[in-house]
């Protein structure tokens, strides 16, 4: 092979490698651009206060507190349901959301019952047939059907740039009722188990507008800031799994 032929071959190989590199770069840019339009769901931190609906009851009425003004509460929430903010920080819309909740409520009910026995408050706490129940002359009687609260569906969540207000992801009422009872009896019994609240797990399965499927899972942990007999002040913080 002559020098001229060798130079021509080297130039051809260099041009081929440059073309391959350009192709890979363009492909990577296309993938990044496509990925940037995927929906991405996040659960935001929320500060709240738990109060009793009636005098002497459990603090099951959770009210969101404005982070900018901790003394200002949001009274728009129902007395029976509490929500955490769900936002879409991606550029694409999320649709057909399936929300699945997991919480060890059966074992938790046993723990609450044990705490109740350490106090002078007469109460029967149980979890049977998928239902969490409290029977008490002092605290009142109530049942929350956990098995009917574990799965929820949301039609769509638009990107945060379009949908300014976060979607409300409603917490299972059984979780609110059980954790409120746990904190109430922990305070009355002067128990050190207050920090032993198990996380509430939520799994989100959803699609984008092209029907591609996505999955996200979060552990929502409660952190108690203040606790008294009629009041809870705490925040919920989600950690992505």
Phi and psi in degrees as GROMACS dihedral restraints (atoms count N, CA, C in turn):
[ dihedral_restraints ]
;  ai    aj    ak    al  type     phi  dphi    fc
    3     4     5     6     1   -78.4    20    10
    4     5     6     7     1   166.1    20    10
    6     7     8     9     1   -60.8    20    10
    7     8     9    10     1   -40.8    20    10
    9    10    11    12     1   -62.1    20    10
   10    11    12    13     1   -41.1    20    10
   12    13    14    15     1   -66.1    20    10
   13    14    15    16     1   -39.5    20    10
   15    16    17    18     1   -64.5    20    10
   16    17    18    19     1   -41.8    20    10
   18    19    20    21     1   -64.9    20    10
   19    20    21    22     1   -40.9    20    10
   21    22    23    24     1   -64.1    20    10
   22    23    24    25     1   -41.3    20    10
   24    25    26    27     1   -64.3    20    10
   25    26    27    28     1   -43.9    20    10
   27    28    29    30     1   -62.7    20    10
   28    29    30    31     1   -40.4    20    10
   30    31    32    33     1   -64.8    20    10
   31    32    33    34     1   -38.7    20    10
   33    34    35    36     1   -66.1    20    10
   34    35    36    37     1   -42.9    20    10
   36    37    38    39     1   -63.4    20    10
   37    38    39    40     1   -42.6    20    10
   39    40    41    42     1   -61.8    20    10
   40    41    42    43     1   -42.0    20    10
   42    43    44    45     1   -65.3    20    10
   43    44    45    46     1   -37.5    20    10
   45    46    47    48     1   -65.6    20    10
   46    47    48    49     1   -45.1    20    10
   48    49    50    51     1   -63.5    20    10
   49    50    51    52     1   -38.8    20    10
   51    52    53    54     1   -64.0    20    10
   52    53    54    55     1   -39.5    20    10
   54    55    56    57     1   -65.4    20    10
   55    56    57    58     1   -41.1    20    10
   57    58    59    60     1   -63.3    20    10
   58    59    60    61     1   -43.9    20    10
   60    61    62    63     1   -61.9    20    10
   61    62    63    64     1   -41.8    20    10
   63    64    65    66     1   -63.4    20    10
   64    65    66    67     1   -42.5    20    10
   66    67    68    69     1   -61.5    20    10
   67    68    69    70     1   -44.5    20    10
   69    70    71    72     1   -64.5    20    10
   70    71    72    73     1   -40.7    20    10
   72    73    74    75     1   -63.6    20    10
   73    74    75    76     1   -45.6    20    10
   75    76    77    78     1   -63.4    20    10
   76    77    78    79     1   -40.8    20    10
   78    79    80    81     1   -62.9    20    10
   79    80    81    82     1   -42.6    20    10
   81    82    83    84     1   -64.3    20    10
   82    83    84    85     1   -41.4    20    10
   84    85    86    87     1   -63.6    20    10
   85    86    87    88     1   -38.7    20    10
   87    88    89    90     1   -65.3    20    10
   88    89    90    91     1   -40.8    20    10
   90    91    92    93     1   -64.0    20    10
   91    92    93    94     1   -42.8    20    10
   93    94    95    96     1   -64.8    20    10
   94    95    96    97     1   -39.3    20    10
   96    97    98    99     1   -65.8    20    10
   97    98    99   100     1   -42.2    20    10
   99   100   101   102     1   -63.9    20    10
  100   101   102   103     1   -42.8    20    10
  102   103   104   105     1   -63.8    20    10
  103   104   105   106     1   -33.2    20    10
  105   106   107   108     1   -67.1    20    10
  106   107   108   109     1   -19.7    20    10
  108   109   110   111     1   -96.7    20    10
  109   110   111   112     1     8.7    20    10
  111   112   113   114     1   -77.4    20    10
  112   113   114   115     1   147.5    20    10
  114   115   116   117     1   -72.6    20    10
  115   116   117   118     1   145.8    20    10
  117   118   119   120     1  -139.7    20    10
  118   119   120   121     1   114.5    20    10
  120   121   122   123     1   -95.9    20    10
  121   122   123   124     1   139.9    20    10
  123   124   125   126     1  -135.4    20    10
  124   125   126   127     1   148.6    20    10
  126   127   128   129     1  -106.8    20    10
  127   128   129   130     1   122.8    20    10
  129   130   131   132     1   -88.0    20    10
  130   131   132   133     1   155.5    20    10
  132   133   134   135     1   -67.7    20    10
  133   134   135   136     1   141.7    20    10
  135   136   137   138     1  -141.7    20    10
  136   137   138   139     1   133.8    20    10
  138   139   140   141     1   -95.1    20    10
  139   140   141   142     1   140.7    20    10
  141   142   143   144     1  -150.6    20    10
  142   143   144   145     1   164.0    20    10
  144   145   146   147     1  -120.2    20    10
  145   146   147   148     1   139.9    20    10
  147   148   149   150     1  -108.4    20    10
  148   149   150   151     1   127.3    20    10
  150   151   152   153     1  -129.0    20    10
  151   152   153   154     1   162.2    20    10
  153   154   155   156     1   -81.9    20    10
  154   155   156   157     1   140.6    20    10
  156   157   158   159     1   -70.5    20    10
  157   158   159   160     1   -35.1    20    10
  159   160   161   162     1  -133.2    20    10
  160   161   162   163     1   158.7    20    10
  162   163   164   165     1   -58.0    20    10
  163   164   165   166     1   128.9    20    10
  165   166   167   168     1    85.8    20    10
  166   167   168   169     1    -2.0    20    10
  168   169   170   171     1   -86.9    20    10
  169   170   171   172     1  -178.7    20    10
  171   172   173   174     1   -76.7    20    10
  172   173   174   175     1   150.1    20    10
  174   175   176   177     1   -80.0    20    10
  175   176   177   178     1    64.9    20    10
  177   178   179   180     1   -92.9    20    10
  178   179   180   181     1    -3.6    20    10
  180   181   182   183     1   -91.5    20    10
  181   182   183   184     1    96.5    20    10
  183   184   185   186     1   -90.8    20    10
  184   185   186   187     1   131.6    20    10
  186   187   188   189     1  -126.3    20    10
  187   188   189   190     1   127.3    20    10
  189   190   191   192     1   -67.2    20    10
  190   191   192   193     1   142.1    20    10
  192   193   194   195     1  -109.2    20    10
  193   194   195   196     1   137.7    20    10
  195   196   197   198     1   -68.7    20    10
  196   197   198   199     1   121.0    20    10
  198   199   200   201     1   -62.4    20    10
  199   200   201   202     1   -32.9    20    10
  201   202   203   204     1   -72.2    20    10
  202   203   204   205     1   -29.4    20    10
  204   205   206   207     1  -137.4    20    10
  205   206   207   208     1    90.6    20    10
  207   208   209   210     1   -58.7    20    10
  208   209   210   211     1   -16.8    20    10
  210   211   212   213     1   -88.2    20    10
  211   212   213   214     1    -3.1    20    10
  213   214   215   216     1  -106.1    20    10
  214   215   216   217     1   126.3    20    10
  216   217   218   219     1  -109.0    20    10
  217   218   219   220     1   160.3    20    10
  219   220   221   222     1  -101.7    20    10
  220   221   222   223     1   107.6    20    10
  222   223   224   225     1   -89.8    20    10
  223   224   225   226     1     8.3    20    10
  225   226   227   228     1   -75.0    20    10
  226   227   228   229     1   -20.9    20    10
  228   229   230   231     1   -66.9    20    10
  229   230   231   232     1   146.7    20    10
  231   232   233   234     1   -67.4    20    10
  232   233   234   235     1   154.4    20    10
  234   235   236   237     1   -71.3    20    10
  235   236   237   238     1   -13.5    20    10
  237   238   239   240     1  -113.1    20    10
  238   239   240   241     1    -9.2    20    10
  240   241   242   243     1  -137.0    20    10
  241   242   243   244     1   146.8    20    10
  243   244   245   246     1  -133.2    20    10
  244   245   246   247     1   142.0    20    10
  246   247   248   249     1  -125.2    20    10
  247   248   249   250     1   152.9    20    10
  249   250   251   252     1  -110.4    20    10
  250   251   252   253     1   150.7    20    10
  252   253   254   255     1   -73.6    20    10
  253   254   255   256     1   128.8    20    10
  255   256   257   258     1  -115.7    20    10
  256   257   258   259     1   120.1    20    10
  258   259   260   261     1  -123.2    20    10
  259   260   261   262     1   155.0    20    10
  261   262   263   264     1  -110.7    20    10
  262   263   264   265     1   103.2    20    10
  264   265   266   267     1   -91.6    20    10
  265   266   267   268     1     3.3    20    10
  267   268   269   270     1   -83.4    20    10
  268   269   270   271     1  -179.1    20    10
  270   271   272   273     1   -98.8    20    10
  271   272   273   274     1    -7.4    20    10
  273   274   275   276     1  -109.7    20    10
  274   275   276   277     1   153.2    20    10
  276   277   278   279     1   -74.6    20    10
  277   278   279   280     1   145.2    20    10
  279   280   281   282     1  -104.6    20    10
  280   281   282   283     1   137.0    20    10
  282   283   284   285     1  -136.3    20    10
  283   284   285   286     1   164.4    20    10
  285   286   287   288     1    52.9    20    10
  286   287   288   289     1    52.5    20    10
  288   289   290   291     1   -75.4    20    10
  289   290   291   292     1   132.6    20    10
  291   292   293   294     1  -112.8    20    10
  292   293   294   295     1   120.7    20    10
  294   295   296   297     1  -107.9    20    10
  295   296   297   298     1   123.8    20    10
  297   298   299   300     1  -123.7    20    10
  298   299   300   301     1   125.8    20    10
  300   301   302   303     1  -102.0    20    10
  301   302   303   304     1   144.4    20    10
  303   304   305   306     1  -135.4    20    10
  304   305   306   307     1   134.2    20    10
  306   307   308   309     1  -159.3    20    10
  307   308   309   310     1   136.8    20    10
  309   310   311   312     1   -77.5    20    10
  310   311   312   313     1    62.4    20    10
  312   313   314   315     1   -70.0    20    10
  313   314   315   316     1   -30.1    20    10
  315   316   317   318     1   -65.4    20    10
  316   317   318   319     1   -48.0    20    10
  318   319   320   321     1   -67.0    20    10
  319   320   321   322     1   -34.1    20    10
  321   322   323   324     1   -66.2    20    10
  322   323   324   325     1   -37.3    20    10
  324   325   326   327     1   -62.4    20    10
  325   326   327   328     1   -37.6    20    10
  327   328   329   330     1   -64.6    20    10
  328   329   330   331     1   -40.6    20    10
  330   331   332   333     1   -65.0    20    10
  331   332   333   334     1   -40.9    20    10
  333   334   335   336     1   -64.4    20    10
  334   335   336   337     1   -42.6    20    10
  336   337   338   339     1   -59.3    20    10
  337   338   339   340     1   -39.8    20    10
  339   340   341   342     1   -64.7    20    10
  340   341   342   343     1   -39.4    20    10
  342   343   344   345     1   -66.4    20    10
  343   344   345   346     1   -39.9    20    10
  345   346   347   348     1   -61.4    20    10
  346   347   348   349     1   -36.7    20    10
  348   349   350   351     1   -67.7    20    10
  349   350   351   352     1   -17.7    20    10
  351   352   353   354     1   -85.0    20    10
  352   353   354   355     1    -1.0    20    10
  354   355   356   357     1  -116.8    20    10
  355   356   357   358     1   173.4    20    10
  357   358   359   360     1   -90.8    20    10
  358   359   360   361     1     1.8    20    10
  360   361   362   363     1   -83.8    20    10
  361   362   363   364     1   121.3    20    10
  363   364   365   366     1   -79.0    20    10
  364   365   366   367     1   120.0    20    10
  366   367   368   369     1  -156.3    20    10
  367   368   369   370     1   141.2    20    10
  369   370   371   372     1  -114.1    20    10
  370   371   372   373     1   112.7    20    10
  372   373   374   375     1  -110.3    20    10
  373   374   375   376     1   132.2    20    10
  375   376   377   378     1  -149.6    20    10
  376   377   378   379     1   160.8    20    10
  378   379   380   381     1  -133.8    20    10
  379   380   381   382     1   108.2    20    10
  381   382   383   384     1  -137.8    20    10
  382   383   384   385     1   139.5    20    10
  384   385   386   387     1    53.6    20    10
  385   386   387   388     1    38.2    20    10
  387   388   389   390     1    76.8    20    10
  388   389   390   391     1    14.8    20    10
  390   391   392   393     1  -125.2    20    10
  391   392   393   394     1   132.5    20    10
  393   394   395   396     1   -96.5    20    10
  394   395   396   397     1   126.6    20    10
  396   397   398   399     1  -131.7    20    10
  397   398   399   400     1   146.7    20    10
  399   400   401   402     1  -130.4    20    10
  400   401   402   403     1   128.8    20    10
  402   403   404   405     1  -124.3    20    10
  403   404   405   406     1   118.2    20    10
  405   406   407   408     1  -156.1    20    10
  406   407   408   409     1   134.6    20    10
  408   409   410   411     1   -68.3    20    10
  409   410   411   412     1   -29.7    20    10
  411   412   413   414     1   -83.0    20    10
  412   413   414   415     1   -47.4    20    10
  414   415   416   417     1   -93.3    20    10
  415   416   417   418     1   -10.7    20    10
  417   418   419   420     1    93.2    20    10
  418   419   420   421     1   177.1    20    10
  420   421   422   423     1  -121.3    20    10
  421   422   423   424     1   136.2    20    10
  423   424   425   426     1  -159.2    20    10
  424   425   426   427     1   152.7    20    10
  426   427   428   429     1  -133.7    20    10
  427   428   429   430     1   134.9    20    10
  429   430   431   432     1  -122.6    20    10
  430   431   432   433     1   127.4    20    10
  432   433   434   435     1   -90.4    20    10
  433   434   435   436     1    90.6    20    10
  435   436   437   438     1   -58.7    20    10
  436   437   438   439     1   -40.8    20    10
  438   439   440   441     1   -63.3    20    10
  439   440   441   442     1   -23.2    20    10
  441   442   443   444     1   -93.4    20    10
  442   443   444   445     1    -0.9    20    10
  444   445   446   447     1  -109.9    20    10
  445   446   447   448     1    -5.6    20    10
  447   448   449   450     1   -73.1    20    10
  448   449   450   451     1   -27.1    20    10
  450   451   452   453     1  -124.5    20    10
  451   452   453   454     1   133.3    20    10
  453   454   455   456     1  -138.5    20    10
  454   455   456   457     1   155.5    20    10
  456   457   458   459     1  -125.8    20    10
  457   458   459   460     1   138.4    20    10
  459   460   461   462     1  -125.2    20    10
  460   461   462   463     1   132.5    20    10
  462   463   464   465     1   -64.8    20    10
  463   464   465   466     1   -49.4    20    10
  465   466   467   468     1  -162.8    20    10
  466   467   468   469     1   158.0    20    10
  468   469   470   471     1  -133.8    20    10
  469   470   471   472     1   115.2    20    10
  471   472   473   474     1   -79.2    20    10
  472   473   474   475     1   159.7    20    10
  474   475   476   477     1   -57.6    20    10
  475   476   477   478     1   149.2    20    10
  477   478   479   480     1   -59.9    20    10
  478   479   480   481     1   -28.2    20    10
  480   481   482   483     1   -66.5    20    10
  481   482   483   484     1   -23.8    20    10
  483   484   485   486     1  -101.2    20    10
  484   485   486   487     1   -45.3    20    10
  486   487   488   489     1   -99.3    20    10
  487   488   489   490     1    96.8    20    10
  489   490   491   492     1   -66.5    20    10
  490   491   492   493     1   -40.4    20    10
  492   493   494   495     1   -86.3    20    10
  493   494   495   496     1   133.0    20    10
  495   496   497   498     1   -66.3    20    10
  496   497   498   499     1   148.7    20    10
  498   499   500   501     1   -71.0    20    10
  499   500   501   502     1   139.9    20    10
  501   502   503   504     1   -86.6    20    10
  502   503   504   505     1   116.6    20    10
  504   505   506   507     1   -97.1    20    10
  505   506   507   508     1   103.2    20    10
  507   508   509   510     1   -72.8    20    10
  508   509   510   511     1   126.7    20    10
  510   511   512   513     1   -73.7    20    10
  511   512   513   514     1   147.4    20    10
  513   514   515   516     1   -61.1    20    10
  514   515   516   517     1   131.6    20    10
  516   517   518   519     1   -61.3    20    10
  517   518   519   520     1   -33.4    20    10
  519   520   521   522     1   -61.5    20    10
  520   521   522   523     1   -37.1    20    10
  522   523   524   525     1   -64.6    20    10
  523   524   525   526     1   -45.2    20    10
  525   526   527   528     1   -61.6    20    10
  526   527   528   529     1   -45.4    20    10
  528   529   530   531     1   -64.1    20    10
  529   530   531   532     1   -44.7    20    10
  531   532   533   534     1   -68.9    20    10
  532   533   534   535     1   -45.5    20    10
  534   535   536   537     1   -68.2    20    10
  535   536   537   538     1   -34.9    20    10
  537   538   539   540     1   -63.4    20    10
  538   539   540   541     1   -42.6    20    10
  540   541   542   543     1   -65.2    20    10
  541   542   543   544     1   -41.5    20    10
  543   544   545   546     1   -60.3    20    10
  544   545   546   547     1   -47.2    20    10
  546   547   548   549     1   -68.2    20    10
  547   548   549   550     1   -37.3    20    10
  549   550   551   552     1   -61.5    20    10
  550   551   552   553     1   -52.6    20    10
  552   553   554   555     1   -70.2    20    10
  553   554   555   556     1   -30.9    20    10
  555   556   557   558     1   -62.4    20    10
  556   557   558   559     1   -41.4    20    10
  558   559   560   561     1   -67.5    20    10
  559   560   561   562     1   -46.4    20    10
  561   562   563   564     1   -63.3    20    10
  562   563   564   565     1   -39.5    20    10
  564   565   566   567     1   -83.8    20    10
  565   566   567   568     1    -1.8    20    10
  567   568   569   570     1    54.0    20    10
  568   569   570   571     1    43.3    20    10
  570   571   572   573     1   -84.5    20    10
  571   572   573   574     1   151.8    20    10
  573   574   575   576     1   -93.5    20    10
  574   575   576   577     1    10.7    20    10
  576   577   578   579     1   -85.2    20    10
  577   578   579   580     1     4.2    20    10
  579   580   581   582     1   -56.9    20    10
  580   581   582   583     1   -35.5    20    10
  582   583   584   585     1   -80.7    20    10
  583   584   585   586     1     1.5    20    10
  585   586   587   588     1   -98.1    20    10
  586   587   588   589     1    28.3    20    10
  588   589   590   591     1   -71.8    20    10
  589   590   591   592     1   122.6    20    10
  591   592   593   594     1   -72.0    20    10
  592   593   594   595     1   152.6    20    10
  594   595   596   597     1   -72.7    20    10
  595   596   597   598     1   153.1    20    10
  597   598   599   600     1   -95.6    20    10
  598   599   600   601     1   120.9    20    10
  600   601   602   603     1   -97.4    20    10
  601   602   603   604     1   135.4    20    10
  603   604   605   606     1  -127.3    20    10
  604   605   606   607     1   134.0    20    10
  606   607   608   609     1  -116.4    20    10
  607   608   609   610     1   131.5    20    10
  609   610   611   612     1  -117.3    20    10
  610   611   612   613     1   122.0    20    10
  612   613   614   615     1  -114.6    20    10
  613   614   615   616     1   130.3    20    10
  615   616   617   618     1  -154.1    20    10
  616   617   618   619     1   174.6    20    10
  618   619   620   621     1  -128.0    20    10
  619   620   621   622     1   159.4    20    10
  621   622   623   624     1   -97.6    20    10
  622   623   624   625     1  -174.8    20    10
  624   625   626   627     1   -69.0    20    10
  625   626   627   628     1   -16.2    20    10
  627   628   629   630     1   -94.2    20    10
  628   629   630   631     1     8.0    20    10
  630   631   632   633     1    70.6    20    10
  631   632   633   634     1    15.5    20    10
  633   634   635   636     1   -72.2    20    10
  634   635   636   637     1   145.1    20    10
  636   637   638   639     1  -100.9    20    10
  637   638   639   640     1   149.3    20    10
  639   640   641   642     1  -137.5    20    10
  640   641   642   643     1   161.1    20    10
  642   643   644   645     1  -142.3    20    10
  643   644   645   646     1   134.6    20    10
  645   646   647   648     1  -141.8    20    10
  646   647   648   649     1   141.8    20    10
  648   649   650   651     1  -135.0    20    10
  649   650   651   652     1   137.1    20    10
  651   652   653   654     1  -132.9    20    10
  652   653   654   655     1   145.1    20    10
  654   655   656   657     1  -101.9    20    10
  655   656   657   658     1   119.1    20    10
  657   658   659   660     1   -99.4    20    10
  658   659   660   661     1   114.4    20    10
  660   661   662   663     1  -109.1    20    10
  661   662   663   664     1   135.0    20    10
  663   664   665   666     1   -91.4    20    10
  664   665   666   667     1   133.6    20    10
  666   667   668   669     1  -119.9    20    10
  667   668   669   670     1   115.5    20    10
  669   670   671   672     1   -83.8    20    10
  670   671   672   673     1   127.8    20    10
  672   673   674   675     1   -99.3    20    10
  673   674   675   676     1   -35.6    20    10
  675   676   677   678     1  -151.2    20    10
  676   677   678   679     1   144.3    20    10
  678   679   680   681     1  -146.4    20    10
  679   680   681   682     1   128.1    20    10
  681   682   683   684     1  -138.5    20    10
  682   683   684   685     1   176.2    20    10
  684   685   686   687     1   -59.7    20    10
  685   686   687   688     1   -42.0    20    10
  687   688   689   690     1   -97.8    20    10
  688   689   690   691     1     0.9    20    10
  690   691   692   693     1  -143.0    20    10
  691   692   693   694     1   139.9    20    10
  693   694   695   696     1  -118.5    20    10
  694   695   696   697     1   137.1    20    10
  696   697   698   699     1  -130.5    20    10
  697   698   699   700     1   119.6    20    10
  699   700   701   702     1  -156.3    20    10
  700   701   702   703     1   175.4    20    10
  702   703   704   705     1  -136.0    20    10
  703   704   705   706     1   151.2    20    10
  705   706   707   708     1  -106.8    20    10
  706   707   708   709     1   130.6    20    10
  708   709   710   711     1  -130.0    20    10
  709   710   711   712     1   130.6    20    10
  711   712   713   714     1  -100.0    20    10
  712   713   714   715     1   133.5    20    10
  714   715   716   717     1  -117.1    20    10
  715   716   717   718     1   125.4    20    10
  717   718   719   720     1   -75.3    20    10
  718   719   720   721     1   136.6    20    10
